[in-house]
Amino acid sequence: MSTNSVKRYPVAPGVQLRVRSGPGTQYGVIKTLPTGVRVPVNCQSPGTWVTGTYGTSNIWDNIGNGEWVSDAYVMTGTDGYVTVRCG
């Protein structure tokens, strides 16, 4: 059993979320997630503002090494940060 305590959050229904190489729309898309997935939020960082399913946010979620998604499409239950800021 994993001792990793990173929580996974659902991506907005019906959304094929683009994963970028950094916390902003100026970074390239490195892959697209299928609909219905849950993503780990390792840390969060401010970036470009995005309007999505869950409102408008400048918070970007790190879901893996060099993999970022806009928090506006992730159902974290809050408009604010849910974990540590990426350092």
Buried (B, 14 or more C-beta within 10 A) or exposed (E): EEEEEEEEBEBBEEBEBBBBBBBBBEBEEBEEBEEEBEBBBBBBBBBBEBEBBBEEBBBBBBBEEEBBBBBBBBBBEEEEBBBEEBE
